[in-house]
Amino acid sequence: MSEVANTESIKTCLLRALTLAQQAVSADTEGDRVTALTLYDVCVKDLERIIPFVPEGHAKVMKNYSRVYTQRVLELKMEVSSTVQKETGVVIPKFPIHFIEQVPPALGTRPEVPSHIRRPFWLMKVLSLSVQTGVYITDDLYSPKDVWTQDGGYLFVKGFVAKTRYCEQMVDLMGGFAQVDLTNVDLVAKELDVFMKGAEAALKQLQKEIPNEISKSTTSTAKFDKQPSQAQRAWSAFRSRINESKKTEPSVAYNSYLPWLVSLLEASLALDAWLGYYSTAPLNSELAVHKLSTISSHLYFGFCSFVSKDLFTLLNRYIRKLRESYSRLFPDNFLIQLT
């Protein structure tokens, strides 16, 4: 053990052991037991060599990992074939292994895609699940909830303070829906008109605060101002000074955005239930269906537009960070090109 008695040699040996451990776990997870067996074995030997020369606390952790990896080596040796091969020394057996942890299929499943008229509400449900539990955006693309809470992710979400205010206003507008009698179609139509008017005003204000973040293909008849007035610019500057004086951490403000976002997404699903009710109700509900369809389109091109953009911006960064982390599993002299 004298070759690892100096600090530099211990550090080099430890880094090599960590690299081998990462590669072994990766190979084991992918089902490559031949490679995993070899890497675990070498990693255990390196750990055993440096344990006597590290502080007691670190040595305890290393002994624990060494014990775990040694046990895994024994399990792998029992699983592989006893036939000796010149190239590898072992043969991969045909039976499946049970070491890999798998996510239960019930978690993160994608809601069934509904008919065209209700598809915007389906998108809202998918977006809500992406924040709360994680969800399959497509059949092949899974977005974990960590995408929304990744370190530094808030730096890539534009105008989340303004978006939080928008969500608060929209949830407040939907607050009266719970007391509406669905059998009174005329009353429902009036409530939807009031909501639509408030929703258009809220979206118009949001568009002024964060231009280019929201699709302009909305059903709203209101026209966004191309240039803010002098009074609007003065008010914006004044509000900025107020926000600066409060010195609220951006990450704290972003953490407030996510609960309000989920609240609005879930509250919007009540309108989907209304649409389903009036689409099959035995009464003259064409007026209600038309107004609900208009609101659905408004939310799709307005609200869902910026939420989807936030999700895919964060998802793109999350995938890039995963690829960069994966590249660190390889030794320093191993080159891998990320495309």
Contacts in CASP RR format, 6 or more apart in sequence:
PFRMAT RR
TARGET T0000
AUTHOR 0000-0000-0000
METHOD contacts of the structure
MODEL  1
MSEVANTESIKTCLLRALTLAQQAVSADTEGDRVTALTLYDVCVKDLERI
IPFVPEGHAKVMKNYSRVYTQRVLELKMEVSSTVQKETGVVIPKFPIHFI
EQVPPALGTRPEVPSHIRRPFWLMKVLSLSVQTGVYITDDLYSPKDVWTQ
DGGYLFVKGFVAKTRYCEQMVDLMGGFAQVDLTNVDLVAKELDVFMKGAE
AALKQLQKEIPNEISKSTTSTAKFDKQPSQAQRAWSAFRSRINESKKTEP
SVAYNSYLPWLVSLLEASLALDAWLGYYSTAPLNSELAVHKLSTISSHLY
FGFCSFVSKDLFTLLNRYIRKLRESYSRLFPDNFLIQLT
1 49 0 8 1.000
1 52 0 8 1.000
1 53 0 8 1.000
3 9 0 8 1.000
4 10 0 8 1.000
4 13 0 8 1.000
4 49 0 8 1.000
4 50 0 8 1.000
4 53 0 8 1.000
5 53 0 8 1.000
10 50 0 8 1.000
10 53 0 8 1.000
10 54 0 8 1.000
13 46 0 8 1.000
13 49 0 8 1.000
13 50 0 8 1.000
14 46 0 8 1.000
14 50 0 8 1.000
14 54 0 8 1.000
16 46 0 8 1.000
17 43 0 8 1.000
17 46 0 8 1.000
17 47 0 8 1.000
17 50 0 8 1.000
19 329 0 8 1.000
19 330 0 8 1.000
19 331 0 8 1.000
20 39 0 8 1.000
20 40 0 8 1.000
20 42 0 8 1.000
20 43 0 8 1.000
20 46 0 8 1.000
21 39 0 8 1.000
21 40 0 8 1.000
21 43 0 8 1.000
21 65 0 8 1.000
21 69 0 8 1.000
22 328 0 8 1.000
22 329 0 8 1.000
23 35 0 8 1.000
23 39 0 8 1.000
23 329 0 8 1.000
23 330 0 8 1.000
24 35 0 8 1.000
24 36 0 8 1.000
24 39 0 8 1.000
24 40 0 8 1.000
24 43 0 8 1.000
24 69 0 8 1.000
25 36 0 8 1.000
26 329 0 8 1.000
27 33 0 8 1.000
27 35 0 8 1.000
27 36 0 8 1.000
27 39 0 8 1.000
28 36 0 8 1.000
28 40 0 8 1.000
28 72 0 8 1.000
28 76 0 8 1.000
28 99 0 8 1.000
28 100 0 8 1.000
29 100 0 8 1.000
31 97 0 8 1.000
31 100 0 8 1.000
32 92 0 8 1.000
33 76 0 8 1.000
33 79 0 8 1.000
33 80 0 8 1.000
33 92 0 8 1.000
33 97 0 8 1.000
34 80 0 8 1.000
34 88 0 8 1.000
34 90 0 8 1.000
34 92 0 8 1.000
36 72 0 8 1.000
36 76 0 8 1.000
37 73 0 8 1.000
37 76 0 8 1.000
37 77 0 8 1.000
37 80 0 8 1.000
37 90 0 8 1.000
40 69 0 8 1.000
40 72 0 8 1.000
40 73 0 8 1.000
40 76 0 8 1.000
41 73 0 8 1.000
43 69 0 8 1.000
44 66 0 8 1.000
44 69 0 8 1.000
44 70 0 8 1.000
44 73 0 8 1.000
47 62 0 8 1.000
47 65 0 8 1.000
47 66 0 8 1.000
47 69 0 8 1.000
48 66 0 8 1.000
50 62 0 8 1.000
51 59 0 8 1.000
51 62 0 8 1.000
51 63 0 8 1.000
51 66 0 8 1.000
52 59 0 8 1.000
54 62 0 8 1.000
72 99 0 8 1.000
75 99 0 8 1.000
79 93 0 8 1.000
79 95 0 8 1.000
79 97 0 8 1.000
80 90 0 8 1.000
80 91 0 8 1.000
80 92 0 8 1.000
80 93 0 8 1.000
81 90 0 8 1.000
81 91 0 8 1.000
81 92 0 8 1.000
81 93 0 8 1.000
83 90 0 8 1.000
83 91 0 8 1.000
84 90 0 8 1.000
85 91 0 8 1.000
107 133 0 8 1.000
108 129 0 8 1.000
108 133 0 8 1.000
108 134 0 8 1.000
108 135 0 8 1.000
108 136 0 8 1.000
108 142 0 8 1.000
109 135 0 8 1.000
109 136 0 8 1.000
110 126 0 8 1.000
110 135 0 8 1.000
110 136 0 8 1.000
110 137 0 8 1.000
110 138 0 8 1.000
110 139 0 8 1.000
111 122 0 8 1.000
111 125 0 8 1.000
111 126 0 8 1.000
111 129 0 8 1.000
113 119 0 8 1.000
113 122 0 8 1.000
114 121 0 8 1.000
114 122 0 8 1.000
117 275 0 8 1.000
117 279 0 8 1.000
117 293 0 8 1.000
117 296 0 8 1.000
118 272 0 8 1.000
118 275 0 8 1.000
118 276 0 8 1.000
118 296 0 8 1.000
120 296 0 8 1.000
120 297 0 8 1.000
120 299 0 8 1.000
120 300 0 8 1.000
120 304 0 8 1.000
121 268 0 8 1.000
121 269 0 8 1.000
121 271 0 8 1.000
121 272 0 8 1.000
121 275 0 8 1.000
121 296 0 8 1.000
123 300 0 8 1.000
123 304 0 8 1.000
123 308 0 8 1.000
124 265 0 8 1.000
124 268 0 8 1.000
124 269 0 8 1.000
124 272 0 8 1.000
124 299 0 8 1.000
124 303 0 8 1.000
124 304 0 8 1.000
125 265 0 8 1.000
125 269 0 8 1.000
126 135 0 8 1.000
126 137 0 8 1.000
127 265 0 8 1.000
127 304 0 8 1.000
127 307 0 8 1.000
127 308 0 8 1.000
127 311 0 8 1.000
128 262 0 8 1.000
128 265 0 8 1.000
128 266 0 8 1.000
128 269 0 8 1.000
129 135 0 8 1.000
130 137 0 8 1.000
130 143 0 8 1.000
130 145 0 8 1.000
130 147 0 8 1.000
130 148 0 8 1.000
130 311 0 8 1.000
131 145 0 8 1.000
131 148 0 8 1.000
131 258 0 8 1.000
131 261 0 8 1.000
131 262 0 8 1.000
131 265 0 8 1.000
132 145 0 8 1.000
132 262 0 8 1.000
133 145 0 8 1.000
134 142 0 8 1.000
134 143 0 8 1.000
134 144 0 8 1.000
134 145 0 8 1.000
134 147 0 8 1.000
135 142 0 8 1.000
135 143 0 8 1.000
136 142 0 8 1.000
136 143 0 8 1.000
137 143 0 8 1.000
137 311 0 8 1.000
143 311 0 8 1.000
143 315 0 8 1.000
144 318 0 8 1.000
146 318 0 8 1.000
147 311 0 8 1.000
147 314 0 8 1.000
147 315 0 8 1.000
147 318 0 8 1.000
148 258 0 8 1.000
148 311 0 8 1.000
148 314 0 8 1.000
149 258 0 8 1.000
150 314 0 8 1.000
150 317 0 8 1.000
150 318 0 8 1.000
150 321 0 8 1.000
152 251 0 8 1.000
153 254 0 8 1.000
153 314 0 8 1.000
153 317 0 8 1.000
154 160 0 8 1.000
154 250 0 8 1.000
154 251 0 8 1.000
154 253 0 8 1.000
154 254 0 8 1.000
155 250 0 8 1.000
156 313 0 8 1.000
156 314 0 8 1.000
156 317 0 8 1.000
157 254 0 8 1.000
157 257 0 8 1.000
157 310 0 8 1.000
157 313 0 8 1.000
157 314 0 8 1.000
158 210 0 8 1.000
158 213 0 8 1.000
159 209 0 8 1.000
159 210 0 8 1.000
159 213 0 8 1.000
160 253 0 8 1.000
160 254 0 8 1.000
160 257 0 8 1.000
160 310 0 8 1.000
161 243 0 8 1.000
161 253 0 8 1.000
161 257 0 8 1.000
162 206 0 8 1.000
162 209 0 8 1.000
162 210 0 8 1.000
163 206 0 8 1.000
163 210 0 8 1.000
163 257 0 8 1.000
163 261 0 8 1.000
163 306 0 8 1.000
164 253 0 8 1.000
164 256 0 8 1.000
164 257 0 8 1.000
164 260 0 8 1.000
164 261 0 8 1.000
165 206 0 8 1.000
166 202 0 8 1.000
166 203 0 8 1.000
166 205 0 8 1.000
166 206 0 8 1.000
166 303 0 8 1.000
167 257 0 8 1.000
167 260 0 8 1.000
167 261 0 8 1.000
167 263 0 8 1.000
167 264 0 8 1.000
168 260 0 8 1.000
169 198 0 8 1.000
169 202 0 8 1.000
170 199 0 8 1.000
170 202 0 8 1.000
170 264 0 8 1.000
170 267 0 8 1.000
170 303 0 8 1.000
171 260 0 8 1.000
171 263 0 8 1.000
171 264 0 8 1.000
171 267 0 8 1.000
173 194 0 8 1.000
173 195 0 8 1.000
173 198 0 8 1.000
173 199 0 8 1.000
173 202 0 8 1.000
174 195 0 8 1.000
174 264 0 8 1.000
174 267 0 8 1.000
174 268 0 8 1.000
174 270 0 8 1.000
175 267 0 8 1.000
176 191 0 8 1.000
177 191 0 8 1.000
177 195 0 8 1.000
177 267 0 8 1.000
177 270 0 8 1.000
177 271 0 8 1.000
178 270 0 8 1.000
180 187 0 8 1.000
180 188 0 8 1.000
180 191 0 8 1.000
181 187 0 8 1.000
181 188 0 8 1.000
182 188 0 8 1.000
182 274 0 8 1.000
182 277 0 8 1.000
182 278 0 8 1.000
182 281 0 8 1.000
183 283 0 8 1.000
185 278 0 8 1.000
185 283 0 8 1.000
185 284 0 8 1.000
185 285 0 8 1.000
185 287 0 8 1.000
185 288 0 8 1.000
188 274 0 8 1.000
188 288 0 8 1.000
189 287 0 8 1.000
189 288 0 8 1.000
189 291 0 8 1.000
192 288 0 8 1.000
192 291 0 8 1.000
192 292 0 8 1.000
192 295 0 8 1.000
193 291 0 8 1.000
195 295 0 8 1.000
196 291 0 8 1.000
196 294 0 8 1.000
196 295 0 8 1.000
196 298 0 8 1.000
199 295 0 8 1.000
199 298 0 8 1.000
199 299 0 8 1.000
200 220 0 8 1.000
200 221 0 8 1.000
200 222 0 8 1.000
200 298 0 8 1.000
201 222 0 8 1.000
203 214 0 8 1.000
203 218 0 8 1.000
203 220 0 8 1.000
203 298 0 8 1.000
203 302 0 8 1.000
203 303 0 8 1.000
204 220 0 8 1.000
204 222 0 8 1.000
204 224 0 8 1.000
206 214 0 8 1.000
206 306 0 8 1.000
207 214 0 8 1.000
207 224 0 8 1.000
208 224 0 8 1.000
208 225 0 8 1.000
208 228 0 8 1.000
208 232 0 8 1.000
209 236 0 8 1.000
210 306 0 8 1.000
213 305 0 8 1.000
213 306 0 8 1.000
213 309 0 8 1.000
214 301 0 8 1.000
214 302 0 8 1.000
214 305 0 8 1.000
214 306 0 8 1.000
215 301 0 8 1.000
215 302 0 8 1.000
215 305 0 8 1.000
216 224 0 8 1.000
217 301 0 8 1.000
218 297 0 8 1.000
218 298 0 8 1.000
218 301 0 8 1.000
218 302 0 8 1.000
219 294 0 8 1.000
219 297 0 8 1.000
219 298 0 8 1.000
219 301 0 8 1.000
220 298 0 8 1.000
228 236 0 8 1.000
261 307 0 8 1.000
264 303 0 8 1.000
265 307 0 8 1.000
268 299 0 8 1.000
268 303 0 8 1.000
271 292 0 8 1.000
271 295 0 8 1.000
271 296 0 8 1.000
274 288 0 8 1.000
274 292 0 8 1.000
275 289 0 8 1.000
275 292 0 8 1.000
275 293 0 8 1.000
275 296 0 8 1.000
278 285 0 8 1.000
278 288 0 8 1.000
278 289 0 8 1.000
278 292 0 8 1.000
279 285 0 8 1.000
279 289 0 8 1.000
323 338 0 8 1.000
324 338 0 8 1.000
327 336 0 8 1.000
327 338 0 8 1.000
330 336 0 8 1.000
END
